[in-house]
Amino acid sequence: MRNDDIFNESKLYMPGGVNSPVRAFKDVAMNPPVIKKGSGSHIYDEDGNEYIDFVCSWGPMILGHCDPDVVEAIKSTSEKAISFGATTEPELELAKYICSTVDNVEMLRMVNSGTEATMSAVRLARGYTGRNKIIKFAGCYHGHFDDFLVEAGSGVMTEGIPGSAGVPDDSIKNTLVAQYNDISSVESIFEKHGSDIAAVIVEPVAGNMGVIPGDEDFLKGLRRLCDENGSLLIFDEVMSGFRVAYKGAQSIYKIKPDLTTMAKIIGGGLPCGAYGGRKDIMEKLSPLGPVYQAGTMSGNPIVVAAGLATLKKLHDYPQYYVQIEKLGQKLVDGIRKIAQKKNLPVVMNRCGAMFALFFTEASEVKNYSDAKKCRQDIFAKYFEHMISRGIYIAPSQFEAVFLSVKHTEQDIDRFLEAFDSFEI
Ligand SMILES: Cc1ncc(COP(=O)(O)O)c(C=O)c1O
């Protein structure tokens, strides 16, 4: 079957034809290509078109598609262990690996998605502190848990909606929203609610309103306010973990969160998630403590094997991060140069292997309200232009562009050539 036939028939059986809204390409008013296979930095659709993939499954595929070591780990594990719902040695290996790599994770619990990781981390923070309120930031996305669907980024922002129907007011009455990179907005909330705040949850490098790195002073300010008020600081590193740097964003900023949430890269492309942090907090989890959280598939052997193969390879080839940094800079410099030459209103933000191109007259994009002012009309044209030239990017300006270790100089040149022929 061809792309459009598959997509149209999918609409009969899955809402919008998809299993996650942004895949439907609704905001760029076109049908999505139906992806058949991937290899390295390239993917191929059912019509036989080839694309250079700058979505990388929304982050996880940092080793590119079907990396032979990851494939081998999945194959060999699946011959002997698919699921037991019991303790396995590879789980221990992955847990040890992450705890010895990510500086502020002494103990962790594996789950099956980023949403589960953030949702469970917040429950744990509430159980640990005995408080209910949380602070999140406008434009940050922490998954689709009810309590987070207030001024959320990612698909919620793309659809231009404040939150989601079906979320009871009671679920969000404890969610207080502050402005990203604006510590005074957090101070005002703490002044009013300080003793009720269980946690502040933040993407240290925001990747769901485009890419907006947190200012160092802002993130340090969050640490200080949490310390002063007895609240926990949760770094949501679902996207930034093992991506902006091997040891995550917290290693760049040298700030110690109490809890860290992870997913994407740690599962090597399979469904995964984990949250971890200070041992005294993690020990409040059942069966040791009173905070309940469980999962039939958590720590699944095949997922753990794919994750371990990915993390070990990233560890064994530290030059990968150097290479990605170089290519990322080449891409950003190239885009800026072309935009200047053609007088295109562009702001570029980058942190390691994730970056964003905003179409805006403004000189910088530092928060949700800056991001919301970006020109959707230009983005839609740009998107159509790029995808028709084999450059597969997310169909929204509020999603990140991702690089993998398999991207080459030629891939970057092809991106720049395509951009060079773009006219508003
Ligand atoms: C920072 C962040 N947190 C949480 C999530 C939710 O993860 P998942 O889609 O695996 O539920 C995402 C998803 O993109 C994310 O980017």
The ligand as an SDF file (V2000), in Angstrom:
LIG
                    3D

 16 16  0  0  0  0  0  0  0  0999 V2000
   10.9100   16.6440   28.5640 C   0  0  0  0  0  0  0  0  0  0  0  0
    9.8740   15.5730   28.3500 C   0  0  0  0  0  0  0  0  0  0  0  0
    9.2960   15.0030   29.4130 N   0  0  0  0  0  0  0  0  0  0  0  0
    8.3880   14.0280   29.2780 C   0  0  0  0  0  0  0  0  0  0  0  0
    7.9990   13.5810   28.0350 C   0  0  0  0  0  0  0  0  0  0  0  0
    7.0020   12.4890   27.8940 C   0  0  0  0  0  0  0  0  0  0  0  0
    7.6240   11.3330   27.4380 O   0  0  0  0  0  0  0  0  0  0  0  0
    6.7960   10.1670   26.7230 P   0  0  0  0  0  0  0  0  0  0  0  0
    6.3470   10.7080   25.4100 O   0  0  0  0  0  0  0  0  0  0  0  0
    7.7810    9.0460   26.6220 O   0  0  0  0  0  0  0  0  0  0  0  0
    5.6550    9.8470   27.6240 O   0  0  0  0  0  0  0  0  0  0  0  0
    8.5780   14.1520   26.8990 C   0  0  0  0  0  0  0  0  0  0  0  0
    8.2040   13.7060   25.5530 C   0  0  0  0  0  0  0  0  0  0  0  0
    8.6260   14.1930   24.5510 O   0  0  0  0  0  0  0  0  0  0  0  0
    9.5460   15.1690   27.0620 C   0  0  0  0  0  0  0  0  0  0  0  0
   10.1360   15.7500   26.0150 O   0  0  0  0  0  0  0  0  0  0  0  0
  1  2  1  0
  2  3  1  0
  2 15  2  0
  3  4  2  0
  4  5  1  0
  5  6  1  0
  5 12  2  0
  6  7  1  0
  7  8  1  0
  8  9  2  0
  8 10  1  0
  8 11  1  0
 12 13  1  0
 12 15  1  0
 13 14  2  0
 15 16  1  0
M  END
$$$$
